[in-house]
Amino acid sequence: MFFWKKKKKNEEEFAAENAVESAAEAGFSEAAEEAEEGFAEAAGETVEETVTAEAEVAVDAEEAEEQTAEEDAEDASEEVSEEPAEPKKKGFFARLVAGMSKTRAGLADGLRSLFHGSKIDEDFYEELEEILIMADIGVATTGDILESLREKVKEQHIKEPAECRQLLMDTIREQMTVPEDAYAFENRPSVIMMVGVNGVGKTTTAGKIAGAMKAEGKRVLLAAADTFRAAATEQLTEWSHRAGCEIISAKEGADPAAVVFDAVNAAKARKADVLICDTAGRLHNKKNLMDELGKINRVIDREYPEAHRETFVVLDATTGQNALVQAREFNEIADITGIVITKMDGTAKGGIVVAIQKELGIPVKFIGVGEKLDDMQRFDPNAYVEALFATED
């Protein structure tokens, strides 16, 4: 058995040496270097690994005969690249398009027949109103969109319904302008408090936003201040591991304000760029929740007055108009500065994004279209509208 293996290895070494000589004679130094590396490793490989190595060397030698040295260098560079030339922005847009398929399907059939109609009249506007409301854009917001659309049609002397498609897209986009300083917290020491009812994905969202910011080179610290929900701390701890972020936590039932106190001091000591605090989604009643959030805010104000402050309310897109009601209620008890929409991939009511931002005047800052760490990204109104009206190939 030993003799057979040795003989086999000698044959493999001989094959590797031949490949080196062949590549060297052809003048392709890079291929020769790769073959030499294969030769150096051949003595320690198993029979199966060596057969694979021989096949790879043979392919390299064959390609070397057909390509110039410059082309080989370019190909090698492309093979070792870990990221595509266009970073994940395009990938996320593709996921956004796919994630909004249910909402788009609800709009598509109605809009297709509407825009292929013969004229623009009251029946046209009434049918468009019904389609938009069915997508959960909301009665008030739909009324504003139609009023603006009527004015544009009149000003531009539009006669054909097909010409209204782009006008409608532009009009919806206008309802969702995001302030220029909406993401100022990313460039200065900040504390983000996450609020929202249980079940909307608040803890998961905290972990995903932490991951998105960590990927941009920020030092992020998480605070597990939802100490009343069973396993909330364990859940956030798991997400902190996925995001590669540090976490401050305590035992279940501990005082949330005490957790935040420790987290704030840790953030200052460790020079964290952002501290994200996950808070309780529901207490015994609204007053208890308001008192708890007020206590946490006082701790942050006292211990970290120089930090930029943000409060994000997390909303589940699948709940439609109920999400708008929740946003209003939380805005009454906390100074909401941004909205995060989750589960966009599971609903036909994706139009609620337009209604929430228009009616509350609070910008949507993040949007989630899946369960993976990178499925939570900054909200881009232009990308949202394009995904909403994207045509199927």
N, C-alpha and C positions, 0 to 999 in steps of 0.2 A: 504493500500500500504506500509506504513512504517513497519507494523508488518511482512508483507511478506519478505521485504528486510532484516529485522533483523533476521528472521528465517533462511533465505537463508545464511546470513553471519555466523550464528551459525553453520549451517551444514558445511560451508566451513572451519570454524575454527576447527571444530571437525575432518574433513578429514585431515587438515594440521597436527593436533596433532597426529592423528593416523600414519601419514607418518613419523613424527619425532620419535615416539616410535618404529615403525617398523625398521627404519634405525638404531636407536641407539641399538636395540636388536641385529641386525645383526653385529654390531661392526664397522660400517662405519661412522666415526665421521664427515667426510666432507659432506656426504649426509645429515646427521642430521642437520648440521649447515645450509645448504642450505634450508632445510625444515623449520627450525626455522625462517629464514629470510622471507620465504614465509608466515609463520604464522603472523609475525609482521606486514607485509604489507597487510594482508588479509582484515583487517577492513576498509582500505581506497580504496579498489579496487571495480570496477564495476562488475556486474554479469559475463559479458563476459570475463573480465580480470582474474577473479578468476577461471573460468572454465579452461582457458588456464594454469593458475598456477597449478591447480590440475593435469592436464594432464602431465605437466612437472615434478611435484613431483613424480607422478606414474611411469613415465619413468625412473627417477633417481633411485627410489627404486628398480625397476625391474633390471636395469643394475647393481645396487649394489649387488644384489644376485648372479650375474653371473661373476663379476670381483673382483679382489683383490684390496685392498686399494691403492697399488702402481700403478696399471693400471689406477684407477680412477684419481689419481693425474696427471699422464702423459696426460690423455685425457683432463683434465681441462686445463692444460698448453697449449695444442695444440689449444683448442677452443678460448682462449683469445688472442692468438698470432695474431697480426695485419699484419704481413708480413710472406710470405712463407719462408721455411728454406733457399731456394736459392733466393737471392734478384733479383731485376728486370732485371738483366743482361740477364737471360734466357728468360724472358718475352720479352725483347726488341729484342733478336735474333729471336724469333718466329715472332714478328711483322716485322722484317727485311726480313725474308724469305717470309712472306705473301706480304709485300710491294714490293718485287722484282719479284712477280709472272709473271708480264707482260714481263719483260726482260728475265726471265728464260724460259718462254714459247717460246720466239723467238729463244732461243738457243737450247732448249731441243730436238725438233724434228730433227733438222739438226745434232746435235752432236750425238744423239742416233743412227741414221743410219750410221753416219760417223765412230763412234767407233765400230760398229758391222760389218764394212767392212772386206774385205779379206786381204788387204795389204796396206802398207804405200808407196805411190808413189807420183808423182807430182799432180795427180788428187786429192789425199787426202789433200795435202797442199793448193791447189787452192780452194777446197770446204770449208776448214776450214777458209781460208782468207775471203771468202764471208760471212760466218756465223758471224765472229767476226765484220766485218765492218757493217753488218746489225744491230748489237747490239750497234752501235755507239761507238765502241772502237776506231775508227779512223784509217785512212790509215797508218799514220806514226807509231803509237803505235802497230797496228796489224803487220806491217812489222818487228818490233823489237821482238815481241812475237814469230813470226814464225821462225825468224832467230835463236833465242835462243832455240826454241823447236827442230829445225833440229839438232843443235849441240848436244843436250842431247840425242836425238834418236840415233845419230851416235855413241856417246861415250859409251852409255849403251847397244848398239847392240839390240835395240828394233825392233821387227819384227811385232808384233800384234798391230793393231790400238787401241784395248781395253786398252792396257797398256799406251796409250798416255793421257788418261783422267787425271790421277793424275799429270803427267808431265805438262800438260797444266795449271792445277790449280796452281801448284807451280810457273810456269813461269809468270802467270798473277799477282800472289801475289808479285813477285819480282819487278814488275813495280811500286808498291805502298808503298814502305817503308816509315815509318813515323819516323822522327828524335826523339831521346830520349828526347830532351828538348822541344818537340812540345807543351807540356802542362805546361811549366814552369810558365806561367802566373797565374795558379791556386794556386800557392804556394807563391806568393809575391804580394805586392800592384801593381795593373795593371790597364791600361786603354785600352779598346778594342773599336776600331772604326768600325762600321758596314757600308759597302758601297755596292752598287749594284743598278741596274736599278729598276724603279717602277714595281711592279707586281710580283717580284720574291719571295716575302714573307719576306722581310728584317726586317720590324718592328716586325712581328710575331716571326721571328727567334731570334731577340734580346730578346724578352720576354721569349722565351723557353730556351735559353742558360742561362738567368738569373735564371730561375726556376731550371734548372739542377744544377747550382752552389749553389743556395740557399739550395737545398736538400742535398748537401754535407757539409753543415754547414758554407758556406761563407756568408759574409755580402756584398750584391750586391746593387749597386745604378744604376739606369737607367737615361739617359739624353735624353729628347725628342728634338733632334736637327734637326729633319726633320720638319721644320716649314713652308715649302712651300706647302706640299701636304695637301689638305683638310682632316681633321679628323685624320691625322697621330698621333697627340698628344693624342687624345681621345683613339685611338686604342692601343697605347703603355701604356697608363694609365690603360686600362682594363687588359692588360697582366701583368702589374706590380702588380695588385690586385691578379690575379691568382697565380703569382709566390711568392707573399708575400714579395715584394721588394719595397723600396722607389723610388720615381721618382722626377726628377727636370724638370720642363717644363715652357713654357711661352705661350703667346697668338700666334695665327696663324699669320705668317708673321714677327715674331720677328727675330732678328739677331741670326742665329745658333751659331756663335762663342760666343755670349753673354750668351746663354744657357749653353754652354760647360764651360765657365768661372765660372758660378755659380755652375755647377755640380762638377767641379774639386775642388773648395774650400769646397763644402759640403762633398765630398768624403774624403778629408783630415781631416776636422773637426769631421766627424762621424767615422773616422777610417775604412772606407769601404775597403774590400779586393779587390773588382773589380768594376770599373766604366765602364758601357757599353753605348756607345754613338750611337744612331740611327741618321743617316745623310740623307740628301736629295738624292733621287735616280736619279733625272734628273733636270737640270737647263736649261737655254736657249741654251747652247751649251757646248762642252767639256771644253772650256777655262773657262767659268763661274764656272763649276763644279770643275775644278782643282783649281781655285782661292779660292773657298769656302772651299774646303778640306785643302788647304794650310794654310788658315787663322785659321781654327780650330786646325791644328797641331801646329801652332806657339803659340797659347794660351796654349795648353797642355805642350809644351816644356818649356814655360816661367813660368807657374804656378805650374807645377808638374814634374820637371825634374828627380826626383828620381824614378818615376813610370816606370814599365816595359810596353812597348808599343806593341800593336798588332793591325793589320788592317785586318779584315776578309771581303772577297768579297762573297756575297750571290748569288748563281746561281740556276736557276730553271732547274731540270733535264729533264723536259718535252720538253725543247727547244733544246736538243741535242747539235749539233755542234755550235749552236748560243751561248750556254753557254760558250764554249771555247773561242769564239771571244770576248765575254763580259769580260771574265777573263783577256785576253791579253790587252784589252783597259784600264781596271782599273789598271792593273799592270804598265801601262805607266805613269799614273798620280798619283799613290799612291804606297807606299811600302807595297805591299800585303804580309802578313806573313802566312795567312791561308785561306782555302776555306771551305765554308759551302754549302752543296748540299741539296736542299729542293725538296719536291714533288716526292720522289723516288717511292712512291706507285702509282703514276698516269702515269707511262711511261714504254714503252718497250725499252727505250734508256738508261737504267741504266749503260751500258758500258761506258758512257761518263765520269764516275768517274775515270776510268783507264786512259783515254786519257788526261784528265785535269791534273792529278797529274804527269803523265809521261812527257807530253810535256812542261808543265810550270815549273816543278821542285818545285812546291809549294804544301805542304801537305794538303790533305783534313782533316780537324779537327773535323767537325761535320756533321752528316747526318740525315735528317728528313724523316720519313716514315708515317706520319699521321698528324692529326690536333690537337691532344691532347698535353697537356703541356709536358708530358714525352715521346713524340714521337721524340724528338730531343736528340741525344746522341753522345758521342765521336765516331769518325770513327775508326773502327777496321778492317784493311785490311784482316785479317784472317777470321773474321766473314762475311765480305762482299763476299769473294770468296766462302766460304762454302754456303752462301745463294744463290749465283749465280748458283752454281752447285747442290744445294740440290735436292734430288730425292723425288718425290711425293709418299706418303704412299698409 
